[in-house]
Amino acid sequence: MSFNLLKGKKGIIFGALDANSIAWKTAETIHAEGGTFVLTNAPIAMRMGQIDELAKKTGSEIVPADATSEEDLDNLVSKSMEILGGKIDFVLHAIGMSVNVRKGRAYVDEKYDFTTKGWDVSALSFHKVMQSLYKADAMNEWGSIVALTYMAAQRTFPDYNDMADNKAYLESVARSFGYFFGKEKKVRVNTISQSPTPTTAGQGVKGFDNFISYADKMSPLGNATAQDCADYTVTLFSDLTRKVTMQNLFHDGGFSNTGVSQEVIDRFSE
Ligand SMILES: NC(=O)c1ccc[n+]([C@@H]2O[C@H](COP(=O)([O-])OP(=O)(O)OC[C@H]3O[C@@H](n4cnc5c(N)ncnc54)[C@H](O)[C@@H]3O)[C@@H](O)[C@H]2O)c1
């Protein structure tokens, strides 16, 4: 079903690695809604992923950029304006990676070089992306910027490790930059706090399969899928949400406001 919600809108999409990626589904949905965009990912992900296939399918160009490199980001922003023929209406930041998680280091045994690298990729990169857009005056008025986050920023989930701290920082950057982007350029900035979703990044978290079924049983509407997240993101990029900014928006089937569900209680009475 398509509503042409993004007809004529132009954007940049970070983070489509493969068909499971939330950014991949979002790119397909934006395309169906009439939006055009540049796809970007880290140069190393170009070799691992299948981004060419997505570019072909959506008639998009790819501009590689490491989201921790200011130089790459400045180049991405100027090339995107060239390719798209003007300023940008929407940006999706769908980037996350913890070196501690990858190397099996527990939260109480962090290697701080790993911590710093993961923070740079997962959290500070959001500031870098926005600063690059801001300085180049690359966003159209009433444009919209979204980053993806997880509820471990508010509540503790032991195996989410240092990504919890990265997400707390990311959400704070959305509020702080959202102030300046709103005041100066009438651009909105929000984070979507998404249900656990089976993707490459998601499955890196220990015990993910059990956790995803727990979250599903705890959520009155069930877990939000990657496609659900894509649909929600489209609404935030559309003109129907022009005064929503500096928010962390839970998109989790009700998980974040549920103390306990009957299904979970029943498990304990078995
Ligand atoms: N999967 C989940 O359970 C879940 C839940 C809530 C939020 N999120 C968030 O959604 C976002 C997208 O993740 P996903 O689950 O679709 O997984 P994914 O693995 O498909 O996407 C993560 C992306 O980050 C990119 N990336 C890593 N380092 C980069 C760098 N230096 N520069 C540019 N890009 C880089 C990867 O190449 C990849 O495309 C992440 O922010 C993640 O934390 C995921």
The ligand as an ORCA input file, in Angstrom:
! r2SCAN-3c Opt
* xyz 0 1
  N      18.156     -4.999     15.493
  C      17.671     -4.587     16.637
  O      17.247     -5.371     17.505
  C      17.605     -3.096     16.912
  C      16.739     -2.621     17.911
  C      16.720     -1.245     18.184
  C      17.560     -0.394     17.457
  N      18.379     -0.904     16.485
  C      19.273      0.017     15.768
  O      18.932      0.055     14.397
  C      20.060      0.518     13.673
  C      20.253     -0.347     12.438
  O      20.692     -1.625     12.804
  P      20.090     -2.975     12.210
  O      19.490     -3.694     13.362
  O      19.286     -2.719     11.002
  O      21.417     -3.815     11.858
  P      22.406     -3.841     10.592
  O      23.563     -4.650     11.032
  O      21.680     -4.303      9.388
  O      22.827     -2.302     10.405
  C      23.891     -1.688     11.110
  C      24.618     -0.858     10.060
  O      25.637     -0.023     10.646
  C      26.632      0.102      9.622
  N      27.895      0.636     10.131
  C      28.734      0.060     11.055
  N      29.846      0.822     11.207
  C      29.705      1.896     10.369
  C      30.513      3.034     10.073
  N      31.703      3.216     10.667
  N      30.067      3.928      9.161
  C      28.869      3.755      8.534
  N      28.056      2.706      8.786
  C      28.468      1.784      9.683
  C      26.767     -1.347      9.155
  O      27.513     -1.456      7.962
  C      25.313     -1.725      8.998
  O      24.822     -1.407      7.711
  C      21.242      0.524     14.664
  O      21.417      1.820     15.190
  C      20.730     -0.398     15.752
  O      21.358     -0.176     16.997
  C      18.400     -2.232     16.194
*
